[in-house]
Amino acid sequence: MRAELFDPRTEAVPAEWDKFLRDEGAPAAWDAGALAAVAWTSLRTVLLGVVADRGQAVALFCGDFGSPRRRKPVYSPVGGPARPGVYFSRILMGFDEGFLFATHLDHAGRVAARRAFERALKARLGRRCLGVVYQNVSAAALPVMRTAARLCRPVSPNTVLVNRWQSMEEYFAGLPRDRRRRLRRTYADADADPGLRVGAGVPAVDPVEAARLEQLTRLKHLSPGEVLVPLPSLYFERLNHRDGVRYFVHTDPATGALLSFDLSFEHAAGLVTTVTGSAAGAATGRGLYWDLYLREIEYAIERGVPRLEFGKGLVGLKARFGCVTVPQYAVAAPL
C-alpha cells in the first residue's frame, strides 16, 4: 500500500479522494473543499491523506500538524510547518475519528493502511514530526490503531441517541414525566411562536450569517485567554446543497434572517450534528438550542434514520433527550 499526503489549500485533491467518498457513502464532513476552507484559518497545518492499494483508494486520513501547545495564535503558514510538532488525526469541525477505511478492508488491511499513512507522514515531515495522536477513536477501531507500545487513554465520550420510535408522540411518551412536560413545551412553543419559522433538513443556509452566528455562540463560552479562531463562511458555502448536508434552522418569517442553526451530516449510519450557532439571548437561545435537537429527532423518526450523534460535551443536558454516552479514545504513537 502507498499513501499520498496533500495540503488542501495549495495542492490538488487526488481523484481517488472524491471517488472513495462516493463509493463508500462517506459523510459530507469529508468534502475536501470544505476541509480546505477550514485549513485556511487553522492554527496548525492541515494535511489530508489517501492510501491506495493497486491504484484503488482504501483509506482516507484527516488531521492537522503542529505544536500541542499553541502559545501564539498565528495561522499556519503556507508551504509547510517549520517547527517540530505532532499530527492530530481527527475530522475537522466534528467529533469523530480522522480516518475512514473501505468497507471491504479486513483487520490486516486496515493495519497496513494505517502503517502506510504513518510512513508517508514521516517521509513528508521528517524529524519535525514527533508522533501522531489518533483522536476520538471508537472502541471498534482501537485494535487497528493501538499496539502494546502505544499510549491509549479515554477521552470525552460522544453522545448518541438510538432511534426506536415511530412518532414524536411515542418519543415524548417514553421520557420521564418532568422531562416530557418540559420538552413538549419547548417543541410546542417554537411551533406557536409567530416570530419563528422552523426548518428541518434544509440543504443550504446563508453562509455569511451562519459563520457570524457560529462565532457569536462560541464567544459566549470562551475561556479566559482563549483565542477564537473564526470558521470561514466559505466552509458553509462549499457544503451548501451537497449530498447529505442537512441544516436545522430557525428563521425570521418576515425577513428570512437566520436566527439559529445546527449543521448535520446524514449518511447510512445515521445523522451527525456538528456546528451550531445562535444570536439569541441566554434564555431564548437555550429554548432554540433544545428545539433544534427535537427537530433532529423528529427528522430521524420520520425518515427512519437509525441513530443520531450529538457530539461531545453537555452530557447531562443531552441525557435529558435520551442520549447515552459512547466511549472514545486517544491513541498516541511516536514516529
C-alpha positions in Angstrom: 0.0 0.0 0.0 1.1 3.6 -0.7 -0.1 6.8 0.9 -0.2 10.3 -0.6 -0.5 13.4 1.6 -1.6 16.8 0.5 -2.3 20.3 1.9 -5.8 21.1 0.6 -5.1 24.8 0.5 -2.5 24.6 -2.2 -2.2 21.1 -3.5 -4.6 19.3 -5.9 -7.1 16.9 -4.3 -6.3 13.4 -5.7 -9.1 12.0 -7.8 -9.2 8.9 -5.5 -10.4 11.1 -2.6 -13.8 12.0 -4.1 -14.2 8.6 -5.7 -13.7 7.0 -2.3 -16.3 9.3 -0.7 -18.9 8.4 -3.4 -18.2 4.7 -3.3 -18.3 4.4 0.5 -21.2 6.8 1.1 -19.0 8.8 3.5 -20.4 11.9 5.4 -20.1 15.2 3.7 -17.9 16.4 6.5 -15.1 14.8 4.5 -15.6 17.1 1.5 -12.1 18.2 0.5 -13.3 21.7 -0.5 -14.9 22.3 2.9 -11.9 21.0 4.7 -9.7 23.3 2.7 -11.8 26.3 3.8 -11.1 25.3 7.4 -7.4 24.8 6.7 -7.0 28.4 5.7 -8.0 29.6 9.2 -6.2 26.8 11.1 -3.5 27.4 13.6 -2.0 24.1 12.6 -1.2 22.8 9.1 -4.0 20.6 7.8 -2.8 17.5 5.9 -5.1 15.0 4.3 -4.0 11.5 3.2 -5.2 8.9 0.7 -4.0 5.3 1.0 -4.2 3.3 -2.2 -3.7 -0.4 -2.9 -3.1 -1.3 -6.6 -4.4 2.0 -7.7 -7.6 1.9 -5.6 -8.2 4.1 -2.6 -8.7 2.0 0.5 -8.5 4.6 3.3 -8.6 8.4 3.9 -7.0 10.3 6.8 -7.6 13.8 8.1 -5.9 15.9 10.7 -3.6 18.8 11.4 0.1 19.1 12.4 1.6 21.5 14.8 2.6 22.1 18.4 0.4 20.6 21.1 0.6 24.0 22.9 -0.3 26.9 20.7 1.1 29.7 22.7 0.9 32.3 20.0 -2.3 32.3 17.8 -1.0 32.6 14.3 -2.4 31.0 11.2 -0.5 28.0 9.7 2.0 29.2 7.1 1.6 28.1 3.5 4.4 25.9 2.4 4.6 23.6 5.4 5.4 23.9 9.1 8.9 24.9 10.2 8.8 23.7 13.8 8.5 20.3 15.3 5.1 19.1 16.3 2.5 16.3 16.4 0.0 15.2 13.8 -3.5 15.1 15.4 -5.8 12.8 13.4 -9.4 13.9 13.6 -12.2 15.0 11.4 -12.1 18.8 11.3 -15.2 20.5 12.7 -16.6 17.3 14.1 -16.4 14.8 16.9 -15.3 11.6 15.1 -12.2 9.8 14.0 -9.9 11.2 11.5 -9.8 8.1 9.3 -12.1 6.1 7.0 -11.5 2.6 5.8 -13.1 0.9 2.8 -15.8 -1.4 4.0 -14.2 -4.4 2.2 -10.9 -4.0 4.1 -10.3 -6.6 6.8 -8.3 -6.0 10.0 -4.9 -6.8 8.5 -5.7 -4.5 5.5 -6.6 -1.7 7.9 -3.5 -2.0 9.9 -1.5 -2.0 6.6 -3.3 1.2 5.5 -2.5 2.8 8.9 1.1 1.9 8.6 1.3 3.2 5.0 -0.1 6.5 6.2 2.4 6.8 9.0 5.3 6.1 6.7 4.1 8.9 4.4 3.7 11.3 7.3 7.2 10.6 8.4 8.5 10.9 4.8 6.8 14.3 4.3 7.6 15.9 7.7 10.8 14.1 8.6 12.3 14.9 12.0 9.7 17.6 12.6 7.0 15.0 13.2 7.4 13.8 16.8 4.5 11.5 16.6 0.8 11.0 15.8 -2.2 11.2 18.1 -5.4 9.5 16.8 -8.2 11.4 18.5 -11.8 10.3 19.1 -11.1 6.7 18.2 -14.1 4.4 18.7 -13.8 1.1 20.6 -14.3 -0.8 17.3 -11.3 0.9 15.7 -9.0 0.5 18.7 -7.5 -2.8 17.6 -6.3 -1.1 14.4 -4.8 2.0 16.0 -3.2 0.7 19.2 -0.3 -1.6 19.9 1.4 -2.7 23.0 3.9 0.2 22.7 1.3 2.9 22.1 -0.3 5.1 24.8 -4.1 4.8 24.9 -6.4 6.9 27.0 -10.2 7.5 27.2 -11.3 11.0 26.1 -14.6 12.8 26.4 -17.3 10.5 25.0 -19.6 11.0 22.2 -23.4 11.2 22.9 -25.7 9.1 20.8 -29.5 8.7 20.5 -30.7 5.4 19.0 -33.9 5.8 17.1 -36.5 3.3 18.3 -39.8 5.3 17.8 -42.5 5.6 15.2 -43.6 9.1 16.1 -42.7 12.1 18.2 -45.7 11.3 20.5 -44.1 7.9 21.2 -40.8 9.6 21.8 -42.2 12.1 24.3 -44.3 9.3 26.0 -41.1 7.4 26.7 -39.5 10.2 28.6 -39.7 10.7 32.4 -42.7 13.0 33.3 -40.7 16.1 34.2 -38.6 15.9 31.0 -41.6 15.1 28.9 -43.5 18.1 30.0 -40.6 20.5 29.5 -39.5 19.2 26.1 -43.1 19.1 24.8 -43.5 22.7 25.9 -40.3 23.7 24.1 -41.4 21.9 20.9 -44.9 23.5 21.0 -43.7 27.0 21.9 -41.4 27.0 18.8 -44.3 26.0 16.6 -46.6 28.6 18.1 -44.1 31.5 18.1 -45.1 33.9 15.3 -41.6 35.2 15.2 -40.1 31.9 14.3 -40.1 29.6 11.3 -38.7 26.1 11.8 -36.8 24.4 9.0 -35.8 20.7 9.2 -33.2 19.1 6.9 -32.9 22.1 4.6 -30.0 21.9 2.1 -28.5 25.4 2.4 -28.2 28.5 4.6 -26.8 32.0 4.2 -23.1 31.2 4.7 -22.1 34.6 6.0 -24.9 34.6 8.6 -24.1 31.0 9.6 -20.4 32.0 10.2 -21.5 35.0 12.2 -23.9 33.1 14.4 -21.3 30.3 15.0 -18.8 32.8 16.2 -21.3 34.6 18.4 -22.2 31.2 20.0 -18.5 30.3 20.7 -17.9 33.8 22.1 -20.5 33.1 24.8 -18.4 30.2 26.1 -14.9 31.4 25.5 -12.5 30.7 28.4 -10.2 33.4 29.7 -7.1 33.7 27.5 -8.6 31.5 24.8 -8.4 32.8 21.2 -11.5 32.5 18.9 -10.4 31.2 15.5 -13.2 32.0 13.1 -14.9 29.4 11.0 -15.0 31.0 7.5 -18.2 31.5 5.6 -16.6 29.6 2.7 -17.0 26.4 4.8 -20.8 26.7 4.7 -20.8 27.9 1.1 -18.9 24.8 0.0 -21.3 22.5 1.9 -24.5 24.1 0.8 -26.5 21.8 -1.5 -24.0 19.0 -1.1 -25.5 15.4 -0.8 -26.0 14.5 2.9 -25.8 18.1 4.2 -28.8 18.8 6.5 -29.4 22.2 8.2 -31.9 22.5 11.0 -32.8 26.2 11.4 -35.0 28.8 13.0 -35.6 31.9 10.8 -37.5 35.1 11.0 -40.7 34.6 8.9 -40.8 38.2 8.0 -37.3 38.7 6.7 -35.9 35.1 6.3 -33.0 36.1 8.6 -31.2 33.1 10.2 -31.8 33.1 14.0 -30.2 29.7 14.9 -29.0 26.6 13.2 -27.4 23.2 13.5 -25.3 21.7 10.7 -25.7 18.0 10.4 -24.5 15.3 8.1 -26.7 12.4 7.1 -25.3 9.1 5.8 -26.1 5.4 6.0 -25.1 5.1 9.7 -27.2 8.0 10.9 -27.3 11.7 11.4 -24.3 13.5 12.9 -24.7 17.0 14.3 -21.7 19.3 14.3 -21.6 23.1 14.1 -24.2 25.2 15.8 -25.0 28.9 16.1 -27.5 31.3 17.6 -27.8 35.1 18.0 -30.5 34.9 20.7 -30.1 35.9 24.3 -29.4 33.3 27.0 -33.0 32.3 27.8 -34.3 32.3 24.3 -31.1 30.8 22.9 -31.5 27.8 25.2 -35.0 27.2 24.0 -33.9 27.4 20.4 -31.0 25.1 21.1 -33.2 22.5 22.7 -35.8 22.8 19.9 -33.1 22.1 17.3 -32.4 18.8 19.0 -36.1 17.9 18.9 -36.3 18.8 15.2 -33.4 16.5 14.5 -35.1 13.7 16.5 -38.3 14.3 14.6 -36.4 14.2 11.3 -34.8 10.9 12.2 -38.1 9.3 13.3 -39.9 10.4 10.1 -37.2 9.1 7.8 -36.1 6.0 9.8 -32.6 7.3 10.4 -31.1 4.7 12.7 -29.2 6.9 15.2 -28.2 10.5 15.9 -24.8 11.6 17.1 -24.9 14.8 19.2 -21.2 15.1 19.8 -19.2 15.8 22.9 -19.9 17.9 26.0 -23.2 18.8 27.8 -23.6 15.1 28.6 -26.2 15.8 31.3 -28.3 18.0 29.1 -28.2 15.6 26.2 -29.2 12.7 28.6 -32.5 14.6 29.1 -33.3 13.8 25.4 -32.5 10.1 25.9 -28.9 10.2 24.7 -26.3 7.7 26.0 -22.5 8.1 26.0 -20.3 6.1 23.7 -16.6 5.8 24.7 -13.9 7.3 22.6 -10.1 7.1 23.0 -6.9 8.8 22.0 -4.0 6.7 20.8 -0.5 8.3 20.7 2.4 6.9 18.8 6.0 8.1 18.2 7.2 8.2 14.6 
